[in-house]
Amino acid sequence: MAEAFLSSAMALAMTFSNKGEFKENLINGYGKYAWTSGKVFEGDWIENKMNGQGKMVWPDGKVYEGGFLNDKRHGKGKLISKDGKVTEGVWTNGKLDKKDDNERRTTKNRKPESKHSIN
């Protein structure tokens, strides 16, 4: 029995890393969780689920900052694609429900504005 537990614990330790708060062996409170795939979430947790405010970063550079409910994007948030496109809005159950009209590119990918005007 102890060998099975140790084996399970070792497998679990190899699949993720977590820095944060635990309650009854579940991630609760604020924490940072990194999957072996390279995906990282930092934010609020309730019973091992992303719940509250947080930031998810994918290995390809995509970033979501905002609300989460039951491990899904939920509430107000913004998604920044790997090419810098910013989509802000309200998310419901992981899907964009209401998009804000001010879609834009992040400043790191924005072309400099010309200082010369053409009249």
Helices and strands as residue ranges (DSSP letters): H 2-15, E 16-23, E 26-35, E 40-46, E 49-57, E 63-69, E 72-80, E 85-92, E 95-99, E 104-105
